[in-house]
């Protein structure tokens, strides 16, 4: 996965996430909305077969909020992975 910052400001970021889709972006946006500092969180994909998602985050610390959301998601996925390993 490659990430390119199109807008990189303290209160607003817009990134293109290459070769990804709804499966990655939707959980990130849902997790971002749990942060009180986030005012705008969303993504768009012009065409799912030929376009990359554009993720937009606005708030008092946009990049920090994104980092925290990704860290929380990472913990959830790791916990789920451990549970699946226990299935026989």
Secondary structure, 3 states (H helix, E strand, C coil): CEEEEEEECCCEEEEEEECCCHHHHHHHHHHHCCCCCEEEEEEECCCCCCCCEEEEEEECCHHHHHHHHHHHHHHHHHHHHHHHHCCC
